Amino acid sequence: MASTLTDAPGVDRPAADRKDAKQERGSLRPVLEVIPDECYDNPTWKGLAYFARDLALYGVAVWGLFTFANPLIVLPFLVLAALVISGLFIVGHDAAHGALFKSDRLASIVGHVAMLPGWHVYEGWKLGHNRVHHHYTVRQDFDFVWHPYTAEQYRDMSTFERLRHRFEWSWAGAGMYYLREVWWKRMMVGEPPKRWRAKIRRDRIIVWSFVAASTLALVAYGVTAGLGLLGTAWLVARVVLLPFLAFNYVIGSFVHVHHIQPGIRWWKRREWTKWHGQMEGTTVLRVNPVLNFFVHWIMVHVPHHVDVRIPMYHLERATDAMAEAFPGVIHDEPLSFRDFMANTRVCKLYDFDAGRWLSYQEALAATPDEVPAAA
């Protein structure tokens, strides 16, 4: 999918009256005007407190994975690791947006460290996420995150590519989609623009050095402790590899529920506006306090897209102000794994002309002579 870093202008369309003109053009200014000033308060101590807490919990998870080899004991520590790495990643995500700290230097230091357990390239993330995904949310050929394929594109896929699409666009394949499409292609091997190249290559070296150093340290321990080949391999797998893979499933699933569901429309390039992308192109999903302890309000996603400068701990307050000013616009509901599964059954391919999601069956019925019924 093609993408650019150029700011996308709003689309001028006729307005019923002067009062609604800005909104009709897709401007977010009316929304920004109702967000309380307090939603931008970001004392340094608060961001550091969340960062330190998550680092401590990550240490507990690593200790458990290192200490215990029994899979039944490893499993809960693996779940903890996936959640804590997600929490650290969200801290790094907010730091990358400039929401947690006034100091760019501090934000960079915290962001780099917080993203290491998830093997994420900090500057590469800033480029793809901040400059592309946020600028062009749900815009055809621009927003690469869970960008839908059309029935015609599905027709042109090889059998292997169709099989892969069916798996990655299922509830079980969200992690594999994110791992391949976002993490590997966009951050680890993609060729960045020239002015970003040096910083991204440096950060790739930092990430791979972290992975290599962790692996070598565990291998050295396994050899000296006499764990044998299988014991050492299991040690590396449960401490280094499995938490990373589990985190990919968490973040892949989260990004999916943020932007993919039957009620969220993706827009053709000339029809897209910032209002469509940021107010209508994502969700507010309420989670229980236990999960929210780890994921730092990341599911309250609409205000984050409206203004990335709002720290994670003020997103709910910003949502309340926006919902009061624009009733019925924000998609707000409880997070449900059942809904996630249902969405993945319906949202497979997309008709950009009609502005609607298609299941494979609907796509085949709509174009029976063009789209093969390959598995």
C-alpha positions in Angstrom: 0.0 0.0 0.0 1.4 3.4 -0.9 1.9 5.9 1.8 3.3 9.4 2.1 4.4 11.7 4.9 2.7 14.8 3.5 -0.1 16.3 5.5 -3.5 15.3 4.1 -5.8 18.3 3.6 -9.5 18.1 4.5 -12.0 17.8 1.7 -14.2 20.9 1.1 -17.9 20.0 0.7 -21.0 22.2 0.6 -22.3 23.0 4.1 -25.9 23.6 5.1 -24.9 26.8 7.0 -21.9 28.7 8.2 -22.0 27.1 11.7 -21.3 23.6 10.3 -18.9 24.7 7.6 -15.7 23.6 9.4 -17.1 20.3 10.5 -18.3 19.6 7.0 -14.8 20.3 5.6 -13.6 17.7 8.1 -11.8 20.0 10.5 -11.1 18.8 14.0 -10.9 22.3 15.4 -14.4 22.2 16.9 -13.4 19.1 18.7 -10.1 20.4 20.0 -11.9 23.5 21.3 -14.0 21.4 23.8 -11.2 19.4 25.3 -10.4 20.9 28.8 -6.9 22.4 29.2 -6.4 20.1 32.2 -6.3 17.1 29.8 -2.9 18.3 28.6 -1.2 18.4 32.0 1.7 15.9 32.0 3.9 16.3 35.1 7.2 14.5 34.6 6.9 12.5 37.8 3.7 10.8 36.6 5.1 9.5 33.4 8.2 8.3 35.2 6.1 6.6 37.8 4.2 4.5 35.2 7.4 3.7 33.5 9.1 2.6 36.7 6.1 0.5 37.8 6.0 -1.3 34.5 9.7 -1.9 34.5 9.4 -3.5 38.0 6.6 -5.7 36.8 8.6 -6.7 33.8 11.4 -7.7 36.1 9.0 -10.0 38.0 7.8 -11.6 34.8 11.3 -12.2 33.6 12.3 -13.6 37.0 9.4 -16.1 36.9 10.1 -17.2 33.3 13.8 -17.6 34.1 13.2 -19.5 37.4 10.5 -21.9 36.5 10.6 -24.5 33.6 7.3 -26.2 34.3 5.0 -25.1 31.5 2.0 -24.9 33.9 3.9 -22.4 36.0 5.4 -20.7 32.9 2.0 -19.9 31.4 0.8 -17.4 34.0 4.2 -15.6 33.9 4.0 -15.6 30.1 0.5 -13.9 30.3 2.0 -11.4 32.8 4.9 -10.7 30.5 2.7 -10.1 27.5 0.6 -7.6 29.4 3.5 -5.9 31.0 5.4 -5.6 27.7 2.2 -4.1 26.3 2.1 -1.6 29.2 5.7 -0.6 28.6 5.0 -0.3 24.9 2.1 2.0 25.6 4.4 4.2 27.8 6.9 4.3 24.9 4.0 5.0 22.5 2.9 8.0 24.6 6.5 9.2 24.9 6.9 9.0 21.1 3.9 11.2 20.7 5.3 13.8 23.2 2.3 13.3 25.5 4.1 12.1 28.7 7.1 14.5 29.0 7.9 18.1 28.1 11.5 17.1 27.5 12.1 15.6 24.1 15.3 14.0 25.4 13.6 12.3 28.3 10.8 11.1 26.0 13.4 9.6 23.7 15.3 7.8 26.5 12.1 6.4 28.1 10.6 5.5 24.7 13.7 3.6 23.6 13.9 1.6 26.8 10.2 1.0 27.1 10.0 -0.4 23.5 12.9 -2.8 23.9 11.1 -5.7 25.5 8.7 -5.6 22.5 11.6 -5.5 20.1 10.3 -2.3 18.6 12.4 0.3 16.7 11.6 3.6 18.4 12.3 5.9 15.5 10.8 3.5 13.0 7.7 3.4 15.1 7.5 7.2 15.2 7.7 7.3 11.4 5.1 4.7 10.6 2.8 5.3 13.5 3.0 9.0 14.1 3.6 10.3 10.6 1.5 7.8 8.5 -1.1 6.0 10.6 -2.2 9.0 12.6 -2.1 11.4 9.7 -4.2 9.2 7.4 -6.3 6.9 9.7 -8.6 4.7 7.6 -7.6 6.4 4.3 -7.3 4.1 1.3 -3.7 3.5 0.2 -2.3 5.6 3.0 -3.0 4.0 6.4 -1.1 0.7 6.2 -2.3 -0.6 9.6 -4.9 -3.3 8.9 -5.5 -1.8 5.5 -8.2 -3.9 3.9 -7.9 -5.7 0.6 -10.7 -5.5 -2.1 -12.3 -8.5 -3.7 -10.4 -7.8 -6.9 -7.1 -7.8 -5.0 -8.0 -11.0 -3.3 -8.7 -12.5 -6.8 -5.2 -11.7 -7.8 -3.6 -13.4 -4.8 -1.9 -16.8 -5.1 -3.4 -19.7 -3.2 -0.8 -19.3 -0.5 -1.5 -15.6 -0.2 -5.2 -16.3 0.2 -4.6 -18.9 2.8 -2.4 -16.4 4.7 -5.0 -13.7 4.4 -7.7 -15.9 5.8 -5.5 -16.8 8.8 -4.2 -13.3 9.5 -7.7 -11.8 9.2 -9.1 -14.3 11.7 -9.1 -13.7 15.5 -6.3 -16.3 15.9 -4.1 -14.6 13.3 -4.0 -11.0 14.5 -0.5 -11.5 16.1 0.9 -13.0 12.9 -0.5 -10.1 10.8 1.1 -7.6 13.1 4.4 -9.5 13.3 4.7 -9.7 9.5 3.0 -6.6 8.2 3.9 -4.0 10.8 6.8 -5.2 12.8 8.9 -7.0 10.2 8.0 -5.2 7.0 7.6 -1.7 8.3 10.1 -1.4 11.1 12.8 -4.1 10.7 13.6 -4.4 7.0 11.7 -1.6 5.2 13.8 1.1 3.6 13.1 4.4 5.4 13.2 7.8 3.8 16.7 9.3 3.6 16.3 11.8 6.5 15.1 9.1 8.8 17.6 6.4 7.7 20.5 6.9 10.1 18.3 7.1 13.2 16.2 4.0 12.2 19.3 2.0 11.4 20.8 2.9 14.7 17.7 1.9 16.6 17.5 -1.4 14.7 21.0 -2.1 15.9 19.9 -1.3 19.4 17.0 -3.7 19.2 19.0 -6.6 17.7 21.8 -6.0 20.2 19.2 -6.3 23.1 17.8 -9.6 21.6 21.3 -11.0 21.0 22.7 -10.0 24.4 19.7 -11.5 26.2 20.0 -14.7 24.2 23.7 -15.1 24.6 23.4 -14.5 28.4 20.8 -17.2 28.7 22.8 -19.6 26.6 25.9 -19.0 28.7 23.8 -19.7 31.8 22.3 -22.8 30.3 25.8 -24.2 29.5 27.3 -23.4 32.9 24.2 -24.8 34.7 24.3 -28.0 32.7 20.8 -27.6 31.3 21.7 -29.3 28.1 20.6 -28.4 24.6 16.9 -28.8 25.1 16.9 -27.2 28.5 18.9 -24.2 27.2 16.6 -23.8 24.2 13.5 -23.9 26.4 15.1 -21.3 28.7 15.7 -18.9 25.7 12.3 -19.6 24.3 10.3 -18.9 27.4 12.3 -15.8 28.5 13.1 -14.1 25.1 11.0 -15.5 22.3 7.5 -16.4 23.7 6.9 -13.1 25.5 7.7 -11.3 22.3 5.3 -13.5 20.3 2.6 -13.2 22.9 3.0 -9.4 22.9 2.5 -9.4 19.2 -0.8 -11.1 19.6 -1.9 -8.6 22.2 -1.0 -5.5 20.1 -2.2 -7.0 16.9 -5.6 -7.7 18.5 -5.8 -4.3 20.1 -5.0 -2.4 16.9 -7.7 -4.5 15.1 -10.4 -3.6 17.6 -9.4 0.0 17.4 -10.0 0.3 13.7 -11.7 -2.7 12.2 -15.5 -3.4 12.7 -18.6 -3.2 10.5 -19.4 0.3 11.8 -16.1 1.8 10.9 -15.7 2.9 7.3 -12.5 3.2 5.3 -12.6 6.1 2.9 -11.4 6.6 -0.7 -8.6 9.0 -1.0 -10.6 12.0 -2.2 -13.5 11.4 0.2 -11.4 11.1 3.3 -11.3 14.0 5.9 -9.6 14.3 9.3 -13.0 14.1 10.9 -13.7 10.8 9.2 -10.3 9.4 10.2 -10.0 10.6 13.8 -13.6 10.9 15.1 -15.2 8.1 13.1 -12.2 5.9 12.3 -11.6 4.4 15.7 -13.3 3.5 18.9 -13.6 3.9 22.7 -13.7 0.5 24.3 -14.2 0.2 28.0 -12.2 -2.4 29.8 -12.2 -3.7 33.4 -9.8 -2.1 35.9 -7.6 -5.1 36.0 -6.8 -5.0 32.3 -6.7 -1.2 32.3 -4.0 -1.4 35.0 -1.7 -2.9 32.3 -2.9 -1.2 29.1 -3.1 2.4 30.3 -6.4 3.5 28.8 -5.1 2.7 25.3 -8.6 1.4 24.4 -10.0 4.9 24.9 -8.7 5.6 21.4 -10.8 8.4 19.9 -9.4 11.3 21.9 -5.9 10.0 21.3 -6.4 10.2 17.6 -8.0 13.6 17.8 -5.0 15.0 19.7 -1.9 12.8 20.4 -0.7 15.3 23.0 -3.2 14.1 25.6 -1.5 11.8 28.1 -3.0 8.3 28.5 -4.3 9.1 32.0 -6.4 12.0 30.7 -8.1 10.2 27.8 -11.3 9.3 29.7 -11.8 12.9 30.7 -11.3 14.1 27.1 -13.8 11.5 25.9 -16.4 12.8 28.3 -16.0 16.4 27.0 -16.1 15.3 23.4 -19.1 13.0 23.8 -21.0 15.8 25.5 -20.3 18.3 22.7 -20.8 15.7 19.9 -23.4 13.2 21.1 -23.8 10.0 19.1 -20.5 10.4 17.2 -18.1 8.5 19.3 -18.3 4.7 19.1 -18.3 3.8 22.8 -18.9 0.3 24.1 -17.4 -2.3 26.4 -14.5 -4.4 25.0 -15.7 -7.9 24.2 -13.7 -10.8 22.9 -16.9 -12.1 21.4 -17.3 -8.9 19.4 -13.7 -9.2 18.3 -14.4 -12.7 17.0 -17.6 -11.6 15.3 -15.8 -8.6 13.6 -13.1 -10.9 12.2 -15.8 -13.1 10.7 -17.5 -10.2 8.9 -14.6 -7.8 8.1 -12.5 -9.7 5.6 -12.5 -7.6 2.4 -13.7 -4.1 1.6 -15.7 -2.4 -1.1 -14.4 1.2 -1.2 -17.0 2.3 -3.7 -19.9 1.2 -1.4 -18.0 2.0 1.8 -18.7 -1.4 3.4 -17.0 -4.5 4.7 -17.5 -7.8 3.0 -17.1 -11.4 4.3 -15.5 -13.8 1.9 -19.0 -15.2 1.1 -20.4 -11.7 0.3 -17.4 -10.9 -1.9 -17.8 -14.1 -3.8 -21.5 -13.6 -4.2 -20.9 -10.0 -5.4 -18.3 -11.0 -8.0 -18.9 -14.7 -8.6 -16.9 -14.7 -11.9 -14.0 -12.8 -10.6 -13.1 -14.0 -7.1 -12.2 -17.7 -6.8 -13.5 -19.7 -3.9 -10.1 -20.8 -2.9 -9.5 -21.7 0.7 
